[in-house]
Amino acid sequence: MDRLSLWEATGNKRKRYQRLQGDQHCDVVVIGGGFSGLSTAYHLQQKDCQTVVLEKERVGYGASGRNGGEVLTGYIGSMELHAKKKGMEVARQMWQLSLDSIDLIEGIIHKHQISCDFRRNGDFHAAYKPSHMDGMKREQEIMARDFHYDKIKIVEKQDLQTELNTSFYHGGRVDGSSAHFHPLNYVLGLAEAVEELGGTIYEHSEALQYRKMSGGVVVETNKGRVFAKDLVIVTNAYSGNFQNTIKRTIVPVESIMIATEPLPEGELQELIKHDRAVSDTKNLLYYFRRTADHRMAFGGSGRSNRRDQEHLFQNLRQGMIDVFPQLRNARIEYSWGGKVGFTQEMLPYMGRLEDGAYYAFGFAGHGAAMSSMAGKLIANSILHEGERSNPLEKEQLRPIPFHSQHAKAVGMMKFYMKFRDRIS
């Protein structure tokens, strides 16, 4: 679904990186020029570990340059649920990691003066059904009691207008630690920081295959090769056929977005009062926010079938109008989509393959926050640094059964989730 995104249309000036030709040597070769890959290179270069980044298309081509720019705390599912599955101590480590992820991004942006409209105003999670408020209140209680986290605030239905000018929802909750930004500008700035530190980035240089060799690995492209001691694979939902184990462990799911024409600043401020990132509790959720150039950016579920793209974008626009009837006459200037990576556990996977390659993928819609941290954790593992264990590390990847049928399964699941939203 290669349509011009709002972020590409309004992004900072791109630097064009050369195509790999001939043989190159380095300490670490990174496959993937998105948040995770560039963050890995960034943190390695800070320790004088020479890196080469290979990007199939252009920097930020995948989810890193297409997402909604919502830099959110947490993961899919409540921390109470993760504590039941993994134990309270691991859940606490996971939660702290999600907070540290946003701090890390904020620090990189400030250090390198990346112009990407970073706003740390928190996020608002809107209750689609009245019963969802009960879960939010329980979450607030558990986070305060068990995780010592007091930045969650409940907003009752009668007070919804203090956050959103809509009657579509039944209240919600605010988490003060979240943020939002222009995702493509962040990834472009991160790439420049990597180069400033001495790293090398190659665009239009698809990694076709790799093989182990004495003392390291060699990665081949159409025009060249990279010889390195270590290999990092961070291609997430755009993994393709490069590494079969990763391919069979991740499910790519289509997500789509629209963005309106620039609107009067006062009108948008009235709709989303405190400039927060917003998402809701629908099974097929909506997520939306104001942009720095005064547009409404609105996202939801998509499909990979190109034949129904226009229908899906029309439905998404209607969803925006259902939430905000005030935008009925707003013109849609941009519509685009991309793939989000999911694992079977709905949590990110990080670790090493049996052949020694490092990986991170499956951020499940939370990659704007977590993927930069993933790069730092991979760098720490390569350098044998870091004071704590990684609660998201996998000892072994287990491919999803019947993975070749995942597209049909996702389609059926979305149909079922849409049905549940309707009958509720």
ZANUPA-751891 format. One record per atom (N, C-alpha, C): x, y, z; residue in one letter. Coordinates in steps of 0.001 Angstrom, whole numbers, padded with zeros to 6 digits, always signed. Layout:
BEGIN
XYZa ...
END
This chain:
BEGIN
+000851-001191+000000m +000000+000000+000000m +000885+001239+000000m +001487+001542-001135d +002459+002616-001230d +001806+003920-001687d +001084+004565-000795r +000539+005893-001046r +001398+006904-000302r +001388+008127-000763l +002147+009176-000088l +001525+009446+001275l +002305+009271+002316s +001805+009508+003667s +001927+010983+004028s +001174+011385+005023l +001300+012737+005555l +002733+013008+005984l +003359+012027+006604w +004713+012224+007145w +005719+012432+006021w +005570+011666+004928e +006480+011844+003804e +006271+013205+003147e +005006+013617+003066a +004694+014888+002411a +005162+016089+003215a +005216+015959+004523t +005560+017093+005384t +006897+016895+006094t +007661+015883+005670g +008902+015563+006355g +010021+016557+006088g +011027+016492+006931n +012230+017294+006728n +012958+016829+005466n +013869+017623+005011k +014620+017271+003805k +015374+015967+004029k +015197+015058+003092r +015854+013762+003181r +017290+013828+002677r +018177+013132+003351k +019495+012883+002797k +019434+011563+002054k +019918+011509+000857r +019930+010265+000085r +021239+009532+000346r +021091+008299+000787y +022262+007479+001088y +022572+006587-000121y +023836+006343-000337q +024265+005599-001519q +023873+004127-001435q +023899+003471-002585r +023658+002032-002678r +024976+001289-002427r +024882+000170-001716l +026087-000626-001474l +026628-001189-002784l +027923-000972-003013q +028599-001564-004149q +029966-002066-003693q +030262-003290-004055g +031539-003861-003653g +031501-004424-002251g +032661-004670-001684d +032789-005284-000368d +033067-004238+000698d +032394-004401+001850q +032621-003537+003009q +032860-004411+004233q +033629-003884+005163h +033922-004599+006407h +033544-003724+007593h +033001-004340+008627c +032610-003589+009835c +032520-004548+011005c +032199-004010+012160d +032010-004842+013347d +030617-005475+013357d +029599-004672+013025v +028209-005150+013073v +027475-004667+011831v +026776-005587+011153v +025930-005214+010033v +024478-005332+010491v +023705-004284+010227v +022315-004192+010668v +021409-004221+009442v +020428-005116+009444i +019467-005206+008350i +018187-004503+008783i +017871-003370+008149g +016669-002607+008470g +016986-001195+008909g +016505-000217+008119g +016782+001191+008407g +015609+001900+009050g +014998+001263+010051g +013932+001886+010824g +014396+002232+012224g +013441+002438+013135f +013778+002824+014504f +014787+001858+015135f +014485+000552+015084s +015328-000427+015783s +016722-000505+015179s +016787-000570+013846g +018087-000700+013206g +018969+000507+013424g +018395+001690+013262l +019187+002907+013440l +019559+003122+014897l +018660+002741+015818s +018989+002856+017237s +020118+001900+017607s +020090+000695+017048t +021193-000247+017281t +022518+000370+016827t +022535+000884+015596a +023755+001494+015070a +024168+002700+015901a +023200+003508+016290y +023477+004710+017088y +024190+004351+018392y +023661+003368+019098h +024244+003013+020398h +025574+002270+020246h +025743+001528+019164l +027036+000889+018923l +028099+001909+018549l +027741+002858+017701q +028713+003873+017281q +029178+004723+018458q +028316+004913+019438q +028731+005672+020629q +029876+004989+021361q +030019+003682+021141k +031088+002906+021781k +032178+002537+020775k +032227+003291+019661d +033241+003068+018627d +033175+001664+018037d +031974+001125+017958c +031756-000153+017300c +031226+000145+015902c +032017-000159+014888q +031712+000262+013529q +030541-000530+012951q +029524+000194+012471t +028316-000454+011960t +028040-000055+010517t +027368-000973+009812v +026807-000719+008493v +025330-001084+008554v +024459-000173+008102v +023023-000408+008048v +022624-000607+006597v +021937-001714+006313l +021427-002003+004976l +019916-001849+004970l +019418-000960+004130e +017975-000720+003999e +017526-001063+002583e +016500-001898+002487k +015994-002338+001183k +015458-001186+000347k +014746-000257+000983e +014150+000877+000284e +014868+002160+000688e +014185+003000+001470r +014795+004208+002021r +014630+004209+003528r +015451+004953+004209v +015355+005058+005665v +013921+005405+006055v +013364+004639+006987g +012013+004901+007469g +010916+004446+006534g +011240+003588+005557y +010239+003169+004568y +009108+002357+005200y +009428+001511+006174g +008434+000622+006766g +007612+001305+007843g +007294+000549+008882a +006412+001064+009936a +006969+002308+010615a +008290+002437+010664s +008892+003583+011352s +008504+004910+010722s +008278+004924+009417g +007912+006166+008752g +006448+006285+008410g +005635+005303+008812r +004217+005288+008429r +003264+005302+009613r +003754+005061+010804n +002879+004861+011959n +002204+006155+012403n +001347+006053+013403g +000591+007205+013861g +001374+008184+014714g +002619+007847+015048g +003435+008755+015847g +003004+008834+017302g +002294+007813+017787e +001864+007791+019189e +002878+006986+019998e +003583+007657+020880v +004673+007064+021655v +004106+006707+023031v +003621+005486+023158l +002770+005110+024278l +003489+004234+025296l +003053+004339+026531t +003523+003440+027582t +002890+002059+027394t +003514+001050+027990g +002894-000260+028082g +002930-001085+026811g +002037-002070+026784y +001972-003069+025723y +000502-003380+025454y +000243-004220+024467i -001116-004728+024296i -001471-005565+025519i -002640-005318+026074g -003042-006035+027281g -002628-005285+028529g -003341-005532+029603s -003070-004848+030874s -001828-005422+031540s -001198-004633+032381m -000046-005118+033131m -000475-006176+034145m -001717-006124+034588e -002241-007186+035457e -002198-008526+034731e -002607-008533+033457l -002580-009759+032661l -001151-010244+032471l -000217-009334+032181h +001173-009743+031989h +001777-010270+033287h +001369-009707+034418a +001858-010194+035712a +001369-011614+035979a +000128-011912+035584k -000400-013268+035771k +000352-014272+034908k +000751-013856+033709k +001428-014764+032788k +002904-014926+033097k +003558-013838+033496k +005016-013842+033603k +005543-013629+035012k +004638-013318+035941g +005072-013039+037302g +005220-011542+037528g +005011-011113+038758m +005008-009688+039059m +006359-009038+038824m +007434-009717+039154e +008748-009097+039006e +009063-008813+037541e +008781-009769+036663v +009016-009566+035236v +008098-008476+034700v +006837-008467+035144a +005891-007447+034692a +006363-006051+035090a +006901-005925+036301r +007430-004622+036735r +008607-004195+035879r +009467-005147+035509q +010588-004829+034624q +010079-004393+033251q +009050-005083+032752m +008468-004714+031467m +007907-003292+031503m +007207-002969+032578w +006603-001641+032674w +007678-000559+032720w +008712-000793+033541q +009781+000192+033636q +010487+000370+032301q +010620-000741+031560l +011249-000672+030247l +010439+000212+029307l +009110+000126+029390s +008273+000954+028518s +008407+002434+028867s +008536+002750+030150l +008754+004144+030555l +010129+004628+030105l +011132+003778+030293d +012493+004142+029895d +012595+004343+028380d +011755+003630+027626s +011777+003760+026168s +011445+005174+025735s +010446+005761+026374i +010045+007128+026014i +011099+008124+026476i +011662+007895+027657d +012759+008755+028127d +013935+008713+027157d +014230+007517+026641l +015343+007359+025706l +015112+008186+024448l +013915+008088+023879i +013591+008847+022670i +013689+010340+022935i +013123+010775+024039e +013166+012196+024385e +014602+012676+024520e +015452+011851+025128g +016851+012227+025295g +017592+012333+023972g +017356+011381+023063i +017999+011427+021747i +017561+012668+020979i +016265+012956+021017i +015735+014120+020299i +016370+015406+020807i +016454+015549+022125h +017024+016771+022691h +018527+016858+022433h +019224+015742+022563k +020679+015756+022391k +021071+016152+020979k +020327+015661+019992h +020687+015902+018600h +019792+016944+017943h +018949+017584+018756q +018077+018663+018271q +017315+018223+017019q +016680+017048+017113i +015893+016515+016000i +014553+017239+015956i +014268+017855+014847s +013018+018598+014675s +011914+017623+014259s +011144+017128+015223c +010118+016123+014921c +008847+016346+015738c +008639+017575+016229d +007389+017955+016911d +007071+017028+018083d +008060+016675+018856f +007867+015808+020016f +007069+016543+021089f +005959+015936+021528r +005115+016503+022577r +004830+015430+023605r +005226+015673+024841r +004972+014678+025892r +003808+015150+026761r +002621+015060+026180n +001408+015521+026852n +000545+014373+027357n +001058+013157+027301g +000281+012014+027746g -000620+011476+026637g -001312+010366+026956d -002286+009824+026008d -003623+009632+026706d -004685+009609+025896f -006039+009369+026400f -006562+008094+025768f -006937+007138+026606h -007508+005873+026150h -009007+005948+026383h -009768+005972+025292a -011206+006238+025356a -012003+004947+025462a -013008+004944+026342a -013838+003761+026584a -014952+003681+025553a -014924+002637+024727y -015947+002444+023699y -017274+001966+024296y -017192+001211+025391k -018382+000731+026079k -018336+001176+027541k -019498+001378+028169p -019503+001760+029590p -018753+000756+030465p -018873-000529+030126s -018219-001554+030950s -016699-001448+030895s -016149-000834+029851h -014693-000697+029747h -014140+000242+030810h -014987+001091+031334m -014543+001993+032410m -014171+001206+033661m -014859+000104+033908d -014542-000716+035089d -013119-001248+034995d -012735-001697+033779g -011380-002191+033597g -010338-001103+033781g -010659+000100+033339m -009715+001208+033493m -009531+001583+034959m -010606+001546+035710k -010509+001867+037137k -009702+000806+037872k -009894-000443+037479r -009101-001514+038077r -007625-001343+037705r -007364-000980+036453e -005986-000750+036010e -005334+000351+036836e -006047+001445+037041q -005495+002543+037834q -005121+002063+039233q -005993+001285+039836e -005750+000787+041193e -004540-000140+041235e -004471-001053+040284i -003374-002021+040270i -002048-001346+039955i -002044-000407+039015m -000801+000276+038679m -000275+001080+039853m -001167+001685+040612a -000735+002448+041791a -000236+001521+042893a -000962+000427+043108r -000631-000466+044224r +000572-001353+043942r +000590-001995+042752d +001597-003009+042468d +002793-002504+041668d +002595-001391+040939f +003674-000866+040107f +004135+000516+040559f +003517+001021+041617h +003886+002324+042192h +003864+003420+041128h +002841+003360+040273y +002707+004300+039164y +001423+005095+039366y +001569+006413+039496d +000421+007247+039874d +000049+008281+038804d +000454+008032+037554k +000172+009010+036497k -001059+008664+035669k -001856+007697+036131i -003094+007353+035443i -004256+008072+036135i -005054+008762+035324k -006198+009510+035848k -007460+009075+035115k -008504+008758+035860i -009783+008356+035283i -010602+009595+034927i -011208+009557+033739v -012094+010625+033289v -013480+010020+033073v -014424+010399+033905e -015777+009843+033820e -016508+010411+032600e -017588+009731+032234k -018388+010128+031081k -018799+011595+031156k -019234+012029+032333q -019714+013413+032455q -018588+014432+032322q -017346+013959+032440d -016195+014860+032322d -015438+014675+031013d -015978+013868+030102l -015278+013561+028861l -014917+014820+028080l -015759+015844+028164q -015518+017069+027398q -014252+017799+027838q -013717+017443+028986t -012444+018038+029392t -011276+017483+028576t -011516+016375+027871e -010487+015748+027036e -010849+015767+025556e -012053+015284+025227l -012492+015165+023835l -013873+015775+023679l -014056+016509+022589n -015371+017080+022304n -016159+016094+021446n -016638+015024+022095t -017379+013972+021419t -018299+013291+022412t -019369+012703+021889s -020255+011876+022713s -020129+010409+022331s -019135+010093+021506f -018955+008742+020994f -018478+007782+022083f -017747+008296+023063y -017140+007447+024088y -017818+007646+025446y -017444+006776+026371h -018081+006750+027692h -017096+007085+028806h -016149+007943+028503g -015104+008282+029455g -013784+007721+028989g -012851+007598+029924g -011550+007053+029558g -010536+007274+030652g -009267+007133+030283r -008203+007373+031258r -007043+008078+030589r -006359+008890+031350v -005167+009614+030901v -003937+008947+031499v -002911+008744+030695d -001594+008342+031189d -000635+009462+030843d -000111+010118+031860g +000674+011325+031656g +002058+011123+031081g +002532+009884+030925s +003910+009656+030481s +004062+009523+028977s +002970+009310+028254s +003048+009073+026810s +003336+010362+026045s +003580+010199+024735a +003957+011344+023903a +003486+011103+022479a +003744+012069+021596h +003579+011847+020165h +004585+012703+019410h +004847+012317+018146f +005834+013034+017348f +005578+012786+015867f +006377+013439+015030h +006389+013188+013589h +007352+012022+013389h +006834+010814+013144p +007705+009630+013181p +008793+009626+012122p +008475+010063+010918l +009494+010041+009869l +010608+011028+010166l +010267+012206+010666n +011313+013174+010999n +012219+012661+012111n +011640+011908+013050y +012481+011316+014095y +013457+010313+013490y +012972+009429+012607v +013850+008412+012058v +014905+009039+011130v +014548+010098+010422l +015544+010791+009592l +016613+011445+010459l +016193+012029+011568g +017157+012623+012492g +018048+011589+013146g +017475+010433+013451l +018269+009354+014041l +019309+008850+013041l +018934+008785+011777a +019894+008364+010742a +021051+009349+010642a +020748+010630+010700e +021813+011632+010647e +022742+011516+011845e +022164+011204+013011a +022984+011038+014219a +023909+009839+014072a +023411+008757+013473v +024252+007580+013237v +025440+007949+012352v +025173+008682+011286e +026243+009058+010369e +027236+010005+011032e +026734+010926+011841e +027618+011843+012558e +028573+011089+013476e +028111+009953+013996l +028939+009147+014902l +029863+008193+014147l +029796+008212+012813g +030714+007396+012024g +030106+006146+011423g +028802+005918+011602g +028153+004762+011010g +027893+004971+009527g +027689+003867+008816t +027449+003922+007381t +026070+003353+007075t +025296+004071+006269i +023944+003656+005893i +023885+003509+004379i +023343+002380+003940y +023127+002155+002513y +021636+001976+002259y +021087+002745+001309e +019699+002593+000902e +019626+001804-000401e +018403+001331-000715h +018186+000535-001927h +019212-000595-002012h +019462-001197-000868s +020472-002252-000766s +019872-003425-000001s +019044-004188-000702e +018328-005293-000062e +019291-006419+000306e +019234-006846+001563a +019997-008008+001998a +019304-009258+001466a +019987-010007+000630l +019382-011163-000028l +019607-012455+000734l +020779-012609+001303q +021094-013811+002073q +022331-013539+002924q +022512-014405+003903y +023726-014311+004716y +024211-015711+005042y +025473-015785+005383r +026020-017075+005791r +027101-016859+006840r +027192-017824+007705k +028245-017794+008721k +029587-018076+008070k +030603-017467+008620m +031959-017724+008152m +032886-017628+009353m +034107-017987+009157s +035070-017960+010250s +035196-016548+010816s +034859-016385+012076g +034994-015096+012735g +033851-014140+012510g +032761-014601+011872g +031665-013664+011686g +030643-014100+010668g +030219-013152+009836v +029128-013370+008901v +029352-012512+007660v +028812-012951+006532v +028821-012139+005320v +027389-012026+004817v +026983-010783+004511v +025648-010498+003990v +025795-010057+002540v +024963-010621+001665e +025054-010330+000245e +023866-009503-000223e +024137-008516-001071t +023120-007757-001776t +023342-007941-003275t +022540-007281-004086n +022701-007408-005533n +024053-006894-006016n +024557-005856-005349k +025752-005168-005846k +026966-005297-004938k +026797-005917-003772g +027939-005957-002876g +027778-006923-001724g +028750-006894-000837r +028750-007755+000352r +029252-006953+001546r +028783-007359+002731v +029282-006782+003973v +029804-007916+004837v +031037-007806+005267f +031656-008766+006179f +031665-008151+007574f +031157-008888+008553a +031044-008337+009906a +031216-009440+010942a +031480-009006+012163k +031561-009965+013269k +030171-010400+013713k +029220-009440+013727d +027869-009736+014212d +026826-009220+013241d +025658-009880+013265l +024536-009543+012396l +023318-009219+013248l +022602-008133+012887v +021359-007742+013548v +020259-007691+012489v +019129-008363+012744i +018001-008390+011813i +016807-007721+012501i +016435-006547+012006v +015342-005781+012628v +014432-005239+011523v +013837-006168+010802t +012976-005821+009675t +011493-005934+010019t +011157-006446+011190n +009804-006462+011744n +008787-006988+010724n +007712-006253+010463a +006643-006747+009586a +007044-006769+008113a +008219-006240+007792y +008711-006210+006414y +009858-007209+006231y +009815-008298+006984s +010936-009236+007014s +011095-010030+005732s +010012-010326+005016g +010133-011064+003764g +010778-012419+003965g +011605-012826+002999n +012192-014169+003012n +013646-014192+003454n +014141-013099+003995f +015567-013046+004325f +015940-014066+005395f +015091-014184+006428q +015385-015127+007517q +014103-015912+007802q +014117-017209+007512n +012893-017995+007523n +012297-018157+008920n +013121-018303+009935t +012592-018464+011297t +011840-017216+011729t +012422-016053+011480i +011749-014800+011817i +010476-014651+010998i +010551-014957+009715k +009374-014848+008853k +008208-015656+009416k +008473-016860+009925r +007416-017745+010394r +007011-017495+011845r +007616-016458+012452t +007291-016150+013849t +006579-014815+013979t +006467-014086+012893i +005825-012768+012940i +004636-012751+011984i +003570-012077+012386v +002389-011913+011543v +002260-010444+011182v +002384-010081+009897p +002176-008690+009490p +000682-008400+009341p +000244-007309+009940v -001165-006903+009898v -001247-005487+009349v -002154-005276+008415e -002275-003972+007767e -002985-002973+008673e -002455-001769+008719s -003100-000653+009410s -003132+000525+008437s -004191+001337+008497i -004323+002451+007564i -004571+003745+008323i -004262+004864+007648m -004456+006180+008253m -004965+007162+007203m -005638+008187+007694i -006017+009335+006878i -005610+010596+007629i -005461+011673+006899a -005175+012968+007520a -005969+014042+006787a -006563+014929+007531t -007375+015991+006950t -006492+017102+006400t -007127+018015+005715e -006488+019272+005354e -006166+020044+006633e -005276+021043+006587p -005053+021881+007764p -006355+022558+008186p -006613+022529+009485l -007846+023073+010040l -007527+024223+010972l -008496+025073+011267p -008244+026152+012231p -007738+025582+013557p -006683+026175+014070e -006056+025641+015283e -007049+025550+016437e -007904+026548+016572g -008878+026539+017652g -009868+025400+017531g -010229+025045+016296e -011168+023945+016068e -010580+022620+016533e -009318+022365+016178l -008680+021122+016602l -008468+021088+018108l -008101+022225+018680q -007891+022272+020123q -009182+021974+020872q -010301+022358+020277e -011585+022070+020894e -011903+020583+020840e -011427+019900+019806l -011710+018472+019665l -010863+017625+020603l -009564+017893+020642i -008646+017168+021542i -007998+018221+022419i -008518+018389+023604k -008247+019578+024405k -006773+019756+024790k -006101+018656+025134h -004748+018784+025700h -003674+018211+024774h -003998+018092+023474d -003026+017647+022480d -002407+016299+022860d -003251+015381+023294r -002765+014061+023665r -002873+013096+022471r -002112+012029+022521a -002337+010898+021632a -003570+010161+022127a -004448+009753+021208v -005709+009127+021604v -005853+007773+020921v -006365+006803+021655s -006784+005514+021086s -007995+005064+021869s -008711+004045+021352d -009903+003618+022064d -009878+002125+022333d -010931+001630+022983t -010985+000242+023436t -011765-000656+022497t -012112-000169+021290k -012746-001044+020315k -011835-002227+020000k -012429-003358+019653n -011620-004495+019229n -010815-004135+017989n -011448-003496+017012l -010744-002898+015877l -010644-001407+016164l -009613-001048+016858l -009537+000263+017485l -009342+001392+016492l -009695+002595+016935y -009308+003836+016284y -008177+004453+017104y -007275+005146+016416y -006250+005942+017099y -006107+007246+016327y -005942+008343+017035f -005951+009634+016361f -005292+010698+017220f -004951+011814+016550r -004275+012905+017255r -004226+014134+016367r -003947+015261+017000r -003653+016483+016267r -002211+016429+015775r -001953+017087+014643t -000578+017198+014163t -000094+018631+014346t +001209+018806+014217a +001791+020133+014437a +001328+021143+013398a +000926+020664+012204d +000426+021585+011182d -001108+021613+011152d -001715+021263+012297h -003146+021478+012545h -004054+020616+011676h -003712+019355+011556r -004567+018376+010907r -005051+017362+011938r -006088+016634+011577m -006460+015451+012331m -005904+014245+011592m -005056+013470+012274a -004546+012209+011736a -005306+011090+012426a -005931+010219+011644f -006878+009243+012180f -006572+007878+011585f -006398+006864+012446g -006000+005554+011981g -006918+004447+012440g -006806+003304+011761g -007599+002136+012100g -007101+000909+011367g -007914-000109+011333s -007520-001393+010770s -007626-001389+009260s -006697-002076+008610g -006739-002222+007162g -006614-003677+006769g -006501-003945+005491r -006270-005285+004962r -005253-005191+003843r -004651-006313+003530s -003626-006318+002488s -004225-006421+001088s -005534-006673+000993n -006182-006805-000307n -006347-005431-000944n -005624-005195-002036r -005641-003878-002664r -007010-003528-003242r -007830-004519-003534r -009119-004248-004163r -010073-003495-003239r -009896-003634-001927d -010846-002973-001027d -010251-001760-000326d -009124-001251-000818q -008479-000122-000155q -009393+001098-000088q -009983+001481-001224e -010796+002692-001236e -011975+002564-000291e -012585+001377-000269h -013707+001137+000631h -013273+001288+002088h -012096+000759+002402l -011599+000841+003777l -011287+002281+004170l -010711+003046+003275f -010439+004445+003590f -011739+005232+003765f -012742+004911+002977q -014039+005572+003148q -014656+005220+004493q -014534+003953+004882n -015039+003542+006190n -014293+004235+007322n -012983+004405+007145l -012195+005064+008184l -012602+006530+008308l -012827+007177+007180r -013305+008564+007226r -014652+008640+007945r -015540+007671+007686q -016826+007664+008382q -016624+007443+009875q -015648+006616+010226g -015335+006423+011637g -014889+007718+012297g -014060+008489+011595m -013631+009784+012116m -014840+010699+012335m -015776+010684+011388i -016967+011534+011511i -017878+011034+012631i -017932+009712+012833d -018713+009182+013952d -018178+009707+015276d -016860+009765+015381v -016240+010274+016620v -016378+011789+016697v -016076+012451+015591f -016112+013915+015553f -017002+014388+014393f -018308+014500+014606p -019189+015000+013532p -018781+016384+013036p -018030+017115+013850q -017578+018449+013466q -016657+018410+012235q -016093+017233+011933l -015166+017102+010813l -015851+016596+009544l -017168+016656+009528r -017932+016129+008392r -017504+016753+007064r -017185+018015+007086n -016840+018716+005844n -015339+018873+005641n -014558+018287+006519a -013102+018394+006383a -012621+017518+005225a -011789+018065+004386r -011270+017328+003232r -010115+016426+003657r -010123+015210+003155i -009019+014281+003419i -007934+014512+002383i -006746+014877+002843e -005639+015164+001920e -004701+013978+001734e -004592+013125+002755y -003661+012006+002676y -004321+010739+003202y -004047+009639+002533s -004475+008320+003006s -003359+007339+002678s -002975+006534+003651w -001850+005630+003454w -001977+004447+004402w -001103+003504+004253g -001142+002333+005120g +000209+001689+005229g +000278+000667+006051g +001517-000066+006253g +001278-001273+007124g +002341-002009+007386k +002233-003262+008130k +002721-003094+009562k +001973-003699+010472v +002326-003756+011890v +002683-005199+012217v +003756-005421+012955g +004198-006778+013269g +003650-007279+014591g +003070-008476+014572f +002547-009115+015781f +003212-010472+015977f +003434-010828+017223t +003882-012168+017575t +002717-012940+018175t +002917-014212+018412q +001848-015036+018963q +001459-014583+020366q +002418-014051+021123e +002145-013576+022480e +001659-012128+022516e +001615-011461+021358m +001257-010052+021285m +002247-009177+022052m +003475-009644+022208l +004546-008908+022869l +005770-008894+021962l +006640-007879+022100p +007869-007869+021303p +008758-009058+021651p +009454-009565+020650y +010454-010606+020834y +011828-010013+020567y +012772-010309+021458m +014156-009893+021277m +015054-011049+021691m +016185-011189+021016g +017096-012265+021378g +018097-012575+020283g +018558-013847+020276r +019522-014309+019272r +019020-015606+018659r +019226-015745+017362l +018925-016995+016683l +020016-018017+016976l +019757-019257+016596e +020743-020301+016836e +022054-020033+016109e +021971-019314+014990d +023199-019010+014247d +023907-017756+014762d +023378-017160+015840g +024047-016025+016474g +023523-014662+016078g +022643-014580+015086a +022101-013293+014663a +021175-012728+015730a +021290-011419+015968y +020424-010731+016921y +019148-010273+016206y +018039-010200+016949y +016772-009787+016348y +015912-009040+017361y +014963-008286+016833a +013889-007669+017629a +012737-007415+016664a +011531-007787+017049f +010369-007574+016179f +009077-007798+016971f +007946-007495+016312g +006639-007774+016894g +006184-006750+017913g +006307-005466+017594f +005989-004422+018570f +004494-004144+018694f +003695-004706+017810a +002228-004749+017964a +001599-003383+018209a +002035-002400+017430g +001446-001077+017564g +002083-000199+018614g +003068-000708+019347h +003780+000076+020350h +005229+000326+019940h +005519+000155+018658g +006892+000282+018196g +007444+001688+018209g +006574+002687+018102a +007074+004063+018139a +007816+004328+019440a +007398+003666+020506a +008089+003802+021784a +009177+002748+021950a +008809+001472+021780m +009674+000387+022214m +010825+000071+021270m +010701+000366+019981s +011719-000106+019041s +013062+000611+019192s +013059+001870+019612s +014342+002538+019868s +015053+001878+021043s +014286+001515+022069m +014866+000809+023205m +015378-000562+022778m +014671-001218+021867a +015129-002520+021376a +016528-002403+020786a +016760-001334+020016g +018081-001123+019446g +019146-000955+020512g +018825-000211+021558k +019786-000032+022651k +020081-001355+023344k +019048-002171+023563l +019243-003456+024242l +020072-004410+023394l +019846-004394+022074i +020666-005230+021199i +022120-004777+021256i +022341-003465+021202a +023710-002939+021284a +024368-003354+022597a +023620-003269+023690n +024170-003688+024984n +024562-005160+024969n +023735-005990+024326s +024047-007419+024269s +025317-007667+023460s +025455-006975+022344i +026648-007152+021518i +027894-006705+022267i +027760-005616+023001l +028905-005051+023728l +029084-005664+025107l +028152-006575+025489h +028166-007200+026820h +028091-006147+027912h +027200-005189+027687e +026968-004130+028659e +025517-004179+029132e +025208-003352+030096g +023847-003298+030621g +023775-003907+032000g +023053-003210+032853e +023010-003615+034257e +021876-004577+034581e +020895-004716+033691r +019736-005536+034020r +019417-006474+032878r +018657-007511+033213s +018227-008446+032186s +017092-007839+031382s +016881-008366+030191n +015835-007885+029308n +014594-008756+029502n +013499-008209+030031p +012312-009038+030290p +011617-009512+029028p +011977-008955+027865l +011361-009356+026609l +012230-010340+025820l +013340-010744+026388e +014252-011625+025667e +013672-013032+025557e +013790-013616+024361k +013320-014971+024104k +014512-015916+024048k +014378-017047+024724e +015446-018040+024660e +015456-018755+023318e +014255-018948+022759q +014163-019648+021479q +012899-019204+020762q +013014-018977+019459l +011850-018629+018654l +011142-019906+018203l +009827-019915+018382r +009019-021048+017930r +008061-020555+016851r +008251-020996+015624p +007374-020546+014531p +005906-020805+014833p +005048-019918+014364i +003613-020039+014570i +003078-021185+013727i +002313-022118+014325p +001747-023224+013549p +000881-022707+012396p +000975-023370+011246f +000196-023022+010056f +000402-021549+009666f +001643-021080+009806h +001924-019673+009554h +001559-019262+008138h +001648-020173+007187s +001355-019822+005793s -000096-019406+005604s -000947-019744+006560q -002362-019385+006478q -002699-018135+007285q -001677-017388+007725h -001932-016284+008642h -002812-015201+008033h -002694-014955+006736a -003498-013893+006125a -004986-014206+006237a -005352-015470+005972k -006754-015872+006113k -007198-015771+007565k -006325-016203+008474a -006672-016175+009899a -006878-014743+010387a -006010-013826+009943v -006147-012428+010341v -007449-011846+009799v -007762-012168+008545g -009006-011681+007963g -010221-012162+008736g -010238-013438+009098m -011352-013988+009870m -011433-013352+011245m -010263-013140+011882m -010252-012532+013209m -010765-011099+013160m -010389-010350+012135k -010870-008974+012017k -012380-008943+011799k -012887-009873+011005f -014334-009951+010785f -015049-010220+012111f -014499-011141+012905y -015097-011472+014197y -015036-010278+015160y -013908-009592+015180m -013752-008445+016073m -014685-007306+015669m -014842-007111+014362k -015770-006093+013878k -017192-006432+014291k -017551-007727+014222f -018876-008181+014648f -019081-007912+016135f -018063-008181+016944r -018169-007938+018388r -018341-006450+018684r -017635-005612+017946d -017804-004178+018140d -019238-003751+017808d -019793-004332+016767r -021133-003949+016347r -022188-004362+017366r -022104-005611+017852i -023157-006086+018743i -023049-005490+020126i -021900-004887+020420s -021750-004254+021739s -022388-002885+021747s 
END
